[in-house]
């Protein structure tokens, strides 16, 4: 059974709303090339929103430079993201998705900094940034 999310759209609606690279990442589980997104270098105070539905996902205070080439955070906004075994990699990776629209965001790894020791490795194209 496919999970249901509060925000749903047809494939045609997703294609209209998202840019082609966003669609491939967020709806087809692709990964953007490392170092390709300017949000990896974003350091201003603010909030990172889901590009699919505008839900606040991460705040700048939890962002850090993981030297991986993707925006990394040690914690999401409470209740903003969900996780599951990655449909491509199975038990090898944990997929992170928006809890509101189900869009694929990236992956979760247990090698982040304190206090959570988690690394939410997120595709920058899946995010919009709203400065404070």
C-alpha positions in Angstrom: 0.0 0.0 0.0 1.4 3.4 -1.0 1.5 6.0 1.8 -0.9 8.9 1.7 0.3 12.4 2.3 -1.7 15.6 3.1 -0.5 17.2 -0.2 -1.0 15.1 -3.3 -0.6 16.0 -6.9 -0.9 14.1 -10.2 2.3 13.4 -12.1 1.4 16.1 -14.6 0.9 18.6 -11.7 4.3 17.7 -10.3 5.9 18.2 -13.7 4.3 21.6 -14.0 5.2 22.7 -10.5 8.8 21.5 -10.4 11.8 22.2 -12.7 13.1 19.1 -14.5 16.0 18.6 -12.1 13.7 19.0 -9.1 11.2 16.5 -10.6 13.9 13.9 -11.2 15.2 14.2 -7.6 11.9 14.7 -5.7 9.6 12.4 -7.6 12.0 9.8 -9.2 14.5 9.4 -6.4 17.5 10.7 -8.4 20.4 12.5 -6.7 21.8 15.8 -7.9 25.5 16.0 -8.6 27.7 16.8 -5.6 28.5 20.4 -5.3 26.0 21.5 -7.9 23.6 23.5 -5.7 24.2 27.0 -4.3 22.2 26.1 -1.1 25.2 23.9 -0.1 27.0 27.2 0.6 24.0 29.1 2.1 25.0 30.5 5.6 22.4 33.2 6.3 19.8 32.7 9.1 16.6 31.3 7.7 14.5 28.3 6.9 14.8 25.6 4.2 11.5 24.7 2.7 10.3 21.8 0.6 10.4 22.8 -3.0 7.3 20.6 -3.6 4.9 22.1 -1.0 6.7 24.9 0.9 6.7 23.1 4.3 9.5 24.2 6.6 11.9 21.3 6.8 15.2 22.6 8.3 16.5 25.8 10.0 19.9 27.3 9.3 21.0 26.7 13.0 21.1 23.0 12.3 23.0 23.2 9.0 26.7 22.4 8.8 29.4 21.7 6.3 29.8 18.0 6.0 32.2 18.3 3.1 30.1 15.9 1.0 28.8 18.4 -1.6 25.2 18.4 -0.4 23.5 20.6 2.2 23.6 18.7 5.5 21.7 19.2 8.7 21.9 17.5 12.1 18.1 17.8 12.8 14.9 18.6 10.9 12.0 20.8 12.1 9.9 18.6 14.4 7.6 16.4 12.4 8.6 17.8 9.0 10.3 14.8 7.5 9.8 11.1 7.4 12.2 8.2 6.8 12.1 4.7 5.4 14.4 2.2 3.8 15.5 3.5 0.5 13.5 1.9 -2.4 16.7 1.8 -4.5 19.3 0.7 -1.8 17.1 -1.3 0.6 18.8 -1.7 4.0 21.9 0.1 3.0 20.4 3.6 3.1 17.6 5.5 4.9 15.6 7.7 2.6 14.3 11.1 3.8 11.1 12.5 2.5 8.8 15.5 3.2 6.1 14.3 5.5 3.6 16.7 3.9 3.9 15.8 0.2 6.1 12.7 0.2 8.8 14.2 -2.0 12.2 12.6 -1.9 14.7 14.9 -0.2 17.9 12.8 0.4 19.3 10.3 2.9 20.0 10.0 6.6 23.4 8.8 7.9 24.6 8.1 11.5 27.8 10.1 11.1 26.7 13.7 11.9 27.8 16.0 14.7 26.4 16.2 18.2 23.9 16.6 19.6 22.1 14.1 17.3 25.0 12.4 15.6 22.8 12.4 12.5 23.5 13.7 9.0 20.5 14.6 6.9 22.2 14.8 3.5 19.7 16.7 1.4 19.5 17.4 -2.3 19.7 21.2 -2.6 17.2 21.2 -5.6 14.6 19.8 -3.2 14.8 22.9 -1.0 13.9 26.6 -1.2 15.5 29.0 1.2 13.6 31.7 3.0 16.0 34.1 4.8 15.0 35.6 8.1 
